[in-house]
Amino acid sequence: MAVKSGGAAAFAEWRDCFAALDPGLELLPWAEALRRPEIVDYALVWDPGPGELARLPRLRVIFGAGAGIDGLLADPDLPLQVPLVRMAIPEAAQRMGEFCCWAVLSLLKEARRLAIAQAAGVWDYFEPPHRADLRTVGLMGLGAMGARCAAMLQGLGFPVIGWSRTAKSLPGVEGHVGAAGLPAFLGRSHILVCLLPATPETRGIIRAETLALLPRGAVYVGLGRGLHHRLDDVLAALDSGQLSGAVLDVFEPEPLPPGHPLWSHPKAIVTPHVASLPSRAERAGYVARCIAGFERGEPLPNLFDPARGY
């Protein structure tokens, strides 16, 4: 299996992880795989160069190394006839749920204000005005990540509603569907969380028009992809008071450029795309199980569907 994820320093860790799981599975660094393309059956990759995967004539399965497959879909010569397995694993959903709860609670309890006061050495006493059971969380995206976030947020006492492209049913979550259901969903979301996949239809979905439909003083948590939100519109909403806070983990481009206003904004928490990525050991375990099952004739899980875009 050829590996291109995390650079040369990470390859040793990948090799050790797979050796503990399947000693018979040979791993090749990406550069060596491109020199010996005729022996590569599987590829675990994040952002291969354009046309590189197409140079592997025996390739049977491609595994995305991250939660998203943006880097793969950017390849105009991606061999779509080869199955592409997304890294949609329970460990990632659990990590996303943990991060989502942290982000939502940070906004509920005004953690950014507290951090600024601590850094300045100021005893900024105030009484946080809200509690969880009085603030409705609106989840955009109700797949595996959304389902786990919903359950964990409900455990903290938050009412949760959801929005998705097609109808989904989650315990205790009132669903809203498609363009027709978006205004009512947004109008009830005191805390808006975006977990949508990256598709042409979801690009720029968080913009001035949609932010204006939120209750005034709502907060926003961006955990899906940077293409979902227009940062200038998020900033304008923070400055106007339409949004009272935001946690942003994803950006376009990444990293967020030095000097960007969000770095120092008093109402924004910026994190470096760390919400849900599982450890290499967890990802290696998933890939090893997939390969073993595939070679026994079992279907592959979490296959990319070009028609849906995810």
C-alpha positions as CSV (number, residue, x, y, z in Angstrom):
1,M,0.0,0.0,0.0
2,A,1.3,3.4,-0.9
3,V,1.0,6.2,1.7
4,K,1.0,10.0,1.2
5,S,-0.2,11.6,4.4
6,G,1.7,13.6,6.9
7,G,5.0,13.7,5.1
8,A,8.2,11.6,5.6
9,A,8.2,12.0,9.4
10,A,4.7,10.5,9.6
11,F,5.5,7.5,7.4
12,A,7.4,5.7,10.2
13,E,4.3,6.0,12.4
14,W,2.0,4.7,9.7
15,R,4.4,1.8,9.1
16,D,4.5,0.9,12.8
17,C,0.7,1.1,13.1
18,F,0.1,-1.2,10.1
19,A,2.8,-3.6,11.1
20,A,1.0,-4.2,14.4
21,L,-2.3,-4.8,12.6
22,D,-1.2,-6.8,9.5
23,P,2.5,-7.6,9.2
24,G,2.0,-8.9,5.7
25,L,0.9,-5.5,4.4
26,E,3.8,-3.8,2.8
27,L,3.8,0.0,3.0
28,L,5.6,2.2,0.5
29,P,6.4,5.9,0.8
30,W,4.7,7.9,-2.0
31,A,7.8,8.7,-3.9
32,E,8.8,5.0,-4.0
33,A,5.3,4.0,-5.0
34,L,5.5,6.4,-8.0
35,R,8.8,4.8,-9.0
36,R,7.3,1.3,-8.7
37,P,3.6,1.9,-9.7
38,E,3.1,-1.7,-11.0
39,I,3.1,-3.1,-7.5
40,V,0.6,-0.8,-5.8
41,D,-2.8,-2.3,-5.0
42,Y,-4.0,0.2,-2.3
43,A,-3.3,3.9,-1.6
44,L,-3.9,5.9,1.6
45,V,-3.6,9.5,0.6
46,W,-4.6,13.1,1.5
47,D,-3.4,15.3,-1.3
48,P,-1.7,13.5,-4.1
49,G,-0.4,15.5,-7.0
50,P,-2.5,15.9,-10.1
51,G,-2.5,12.6,-12.1
52,E,-0.4,10.7,-9.6
53,L,-3.1,8.2,-8.7
54,A,-3.9,7.6,-12.3
55,R,-0.3,6.4,-12.7
56,L,-0.9,3.3,-10.6
57,P,-2.3,0.7,-13.0
58,R,-3.0,-2.0,-10.4
59,L,-4.8,0.3,-7.9
60,R,-7.8,-1.5,-6.4
61,V,-9.0,0.9,-3.6
62,I,-8.2,4.5,-2.6
63,F,-8.5,5.5,1.1
64,G,-8.9,9.1,2.0
65,A,-6.5,9.8,4.9
66,G,-8.6,12.6,6.4
67,A,-12.3,13.3,7.3
68,G,-12.7,15.0,4.0
69,I,-11.6,14.1,0.5
70,D,-11.2,17.7,-0.9
71,G,-7.5,17.1,-1.8
72,L,-8.5,14.0,-3.8
73,L,-11.3,15.6,-5.7
74,A,-9.0,18.5,-6.7
75,D,-7.2,16.0,-8.9
76,P,-8.7,16.4,-12.5
77,D,-7.4,12.9,-13.3
78,L,-8.7,11.1,-10.3
79,P,-9.5,7.6,-11.4
80,L,-13.2,7.5,-10.6
81,Q,-13.4,3.8,-11.6
82,V,-11.4,2.9,-8.5
83,P,-13.4,2.8,-5.3
84,L,-12.7,5.7,-3.0
85,V,-13.4,5.0,0.7
86,R,-14.0,8.0,3.0
87,M,-12.5,8.1,6.5
88,A,-15.9,8.1,8.2
89,I,-15.2,6.1,11.3
90,P,-16.8,6.0,14.8
91,E,-13.6,7.5,16.3
92,A,-13.9,10.5,14.1
93,A,-17.6,11.0,15.0
94,Q,-16.8,10.8,18.7
95,R,-14.0,13.3,18.4
96,M,-16.3,15.6,16.4
97,G,-19.0,15.3,19.1
98,E,-16.5,16.2,21.8
99,F,-15.2,19.2,19.9
100,C,-18.7,20.4,19.0
101,C,-19.8,20.2,22.7
102,W,-16.7,22.1,23.7
103,A,-17.4,24.8,21.1
104,V,-21.0,25.2,22.0
105,L,-20.3,25.3,25.7
106,S,-17.5,27.8,25.1
107,L,-20.0,30.1,23.4
108,L,-22.7,29.5,25.9
109,K,-20.3,30.4,28.8
110,E,-18.4,33.2,26.9
111,A,-15.0,31.5,27.0
112,R,-13.5,34.1,24.7
113,R,-14.4,36.9,27.0
114,L,-12.9,34.9,29.9
115,A,-9.7,34.2,28.0
116,I,-9.2,37.9,27.1
117,A,-9.7,38.9,30.7
118,Q,-7.2,36.3,32.0
119,A,-4.6,37.4,29.4
120,A,-5.0,41.0,30.6
121,G,-5.1,40.1,34.3
122,V,-8.5,41.5,34.7
123,W,-11.2,40.2,37.1
124,D,-14.1,40.6,34.6
125,Y,-17.0,39.3,36.7
126,F,-20.3,38.8,34.8
127,E,-23.2,36.4,34.9
128,P,-23.6,34.3,31.7
129,P,-27.1,34.9,30.6
130,H,-28.1,31.6,29.1
131,R,-28.3,27.9,30.1
132,A,-28.4,24.9,27.8
133,D,-32.0,23.9,28.0
134,L,-33.0,27.4,26.8
135,R,-30.8,27.6,23.7
136,T,-31.7,25.5,20.7
137,V,-28.8,24.1,18.7
138,G,-29.4,23.9,14.9
139,L,-27.2,21.2,13.3
140,M,-26.6,21.5,9.5
141,G,-25.7,18.0,8.4
142,L,-27.2,14.9,10.0
143,G,-24.8,12.1,8.9
144,A,-22.6,10.1,11.2
145,M,-20.9,13.2,12.6
146,G,-24.2,15.1,13.0
147,A,-25.9,12.1,14.7
148,R,-23.1,11.8,17.3
149,C,-23.1,15.6,17.9
150,A,-26.8,15.6,18.4
151,A,-26.8,12.8,21.0
152,M,-24.0,14.4,23.0
153,L,-25.5,17.9,22.9
154,Q,-28.8,16.4,24.0
155,G,-27.0,14.8,26.9
156,L,-25.9,18.3,28.0
157,G,-29.5,19.5,27.9
158,F,-29.6,21.4,24.6
159,P,-32.7,21.1,22.5
160,V,-31.5,20.1,19.0
161,I,-33.0,20.5,15.6
162,G,-31.5,19.5,12.3
163,W,-31.3,20.4,8.6
164,S,-30.2,18.2,5.7
165,R,-30.5,17.9,2.0
166,T,-32.7,14.9,2.3
167,A,-35.0,13.7,5.1
168,K,-33.2,12.2,8.1
169,S,-34.6,10.8,11.3
170,L,-32.6,11.1,14.5
171,P,-34.0,10.5,18.0
172,G,-35.3,13.6,19.6
173,V,-34.2,15.8,16.6
174,E,-36.8,17.7,14.7
175,G,-35.7,17.6,11.0
176,H,-36.0,20.3,8.4
177,V,-35.3,19.4,4.7
178,G,-33.9,21.2,1.7
179,A,-34.2,24.8,0.6
180,A,-37.9,25.1,1.7
181,G,-37.0,24.1,5.2
182,L,-34.0,26.3,5.7
183,P,-35.6,29.6,6.8
184,A,-37.7,28.0,9.6
185,F,-34.7,26.0,10.8
186,L,-32.4,29.1,10.9
187,G,-35.1,31.2,12.6
188,R,-35.1,28.7,15.6
189,S,-31.3,28.2,15.8
190,H,-29.8,30.1,18.7
191,I,-26.6,28.1,18.1
192,L,-25.9,27.2,14.5
193,V,-23.5,24.3,13.9
194,C,-22.4,23.5,10.3
195,L,-21.3,19.9,9.6
196,L,-22.2,19.8,6.0
197,P,-20.2,17.9,3.3
198,A,-18.3,19.9,0.7
199,T,-20.4,20.1,-2.4
200,P,-21.1,22.8,-5.0
201,E,-24.5,23.3,-3.4
202,T,-23.1,23.9,0.1
203,R,-20.4,26.4,-1.0
204,G,-21.1,29.8,0.7
205,I,-24.3,28.5,2.4
206,I,-23.3,30.5,5.5
207,R,-23.5,34.1,4.2
208,A,-25.2,37.4,4.9
209,E,-28.6,36.2,3.8
210,T,-28.6,33.1,5.9
211,L,-27.0,34.7,8.9
212,A,-29.7,37.4,8.8
213,L,-32.4,34.7,9.4
214,L,-30.9,33.6,12.7
215,P,-32.3,35.1,15.9
216,R,-30.3,38.3,16.7
217,G,-27.4,37.5,19.0
218,A,-27.1,33.9,17.8
219,V,-23.7,32.1,17.6
220,Y,-22.1,30.1,14.9
221,V,-19.9,27.1,15.0
222,G,-18.1,26.2,11.7
223,L,-16.8,22.6,11.7
224,G,-17.5,21.3,8.2
225,R,-15.4,22.9,5.5
226,G,-14.0,26.4,4.9
227,L,-16.0,26.7,1.7
228,H,-19.2,26.7,3.7
229,H,-18.9,30.2,5.2
230,R,-18.0,33.6,3.7
231,L,-15.7,34.9,6.3
232,D,-16.4,38.6,5.5
233,D,-20.1,38.0,6.1
234,V,-19.4,36.2,9.4
235,L,-17.2,39.1,10.5
236,A,-19.8,41.7,9.5
237,A,-22.4,39.7,11.5
238,L,-20.1,39.6,14.6
239,D,-19.5,43.4,14.3
240,S,-23.2,44.2,13.9
241,G,-24.3,42.0,16.8
242,Q,-26.3,39.7,14.6
243,L,-23.9,37.1,15.8
244,S,-22.7,37.4,19.4
245,G,-19.9,34.8,19.0
246,A,-18.3,32.2,16.7
247,V,-16.0,29.2,16.8
248,L,-14.3,28.5,13.5
249,D,-12.2,25.4,12.9
250,V,-12.2,25.4,9.1
251,F,-11.1,28.1,6.6
252,E,-10.6,28.7,2.9
253,P,-7.6,29.0,2.4
254,E,-5.9,27.2,5.2
255,P,-4.2,28.2,7.3
256,L,-6.0,31.4,8.1
257,P,-3.6,34.1,6.8
258,P,-1.5,36.1,9.3
259,G,-3.1,39.4,10.2
260,H,-6.7,38.3,9.4
261,P,-9.2,40.1,11.7
262,L,-10.5,36.9,13.1
263,W,-7.2,36.2,14.9
264,S,-7.8,39.0,17.3
265,H,-11.6,39.4,17.2
266,P,-13.0,39.6,20.7
267,K,-16.1,37.5,19.8
268,A,-14.3,34.7,17.7
269,I,-12.4,31.6,18.7
270,V,-10.1,30.3,15.9
271,T,-8.8,26.7,15.9
272,P,-6.6,25.1,13.3
273,H,-8.8,22.4,11.7
274,V,-8.5,19.9,14.6
275,A,-12.1,19.0,15.4
276,S,-12.4,15.4,14.4
277,L,-9.2,13.9,12.9
278,P,-8.6,10.4,14.5
279,S,-5.2,9.2,15.5
280,R,-3.0,7.4,12.9
281,A,-3.5,4.2,14.9
282,E,-7.3,4.6,14.7
283,R,-7.2,5.3,10.9
284,A,-4.8,2.5,10.3
285,G,-7.1,0.1,12.1
286,Y,-10.0,1.1,9.9
287,V,-8.0,0.8,6.7
288,A,-6.6,-2.6,7.7
289,R,-10.1,-3.9,8.5
290,C,-11.4,-2.6,5.2
291,I,-8.6,-4.3,3.2
292,A,-9.1,-7.6,5.0
293,G,-12.9,-7.5,4.3
294,F,-12.4,-6.4,0.7
295,E,-10.1,-9.3,0.1
296,R,-12.7,-11.7,1.6
297,G,-15.2,-10.3,-0.9
298,E,-17.1,-8.1,1.5
299,P,-18.4,-4.7,0.3
300,L,-16.4,-1.5,1.1
301,P,-17.9,0.9,3.6
302,N,-18.3,4.7,3.2
303,L,-17.8,4.8,-0.5
304,F,-17.6,8.2,-2.2
305,D,-20.6,8.8,-4.5
306,P,-19.8,11.1,-7.4
307,A,-23.5,11.8,-7.9
308,R,-23.9,13.2,-4.4
309,G,-20.4,14.7,-4.2
310,Y,-19.5,13.0,-0.9
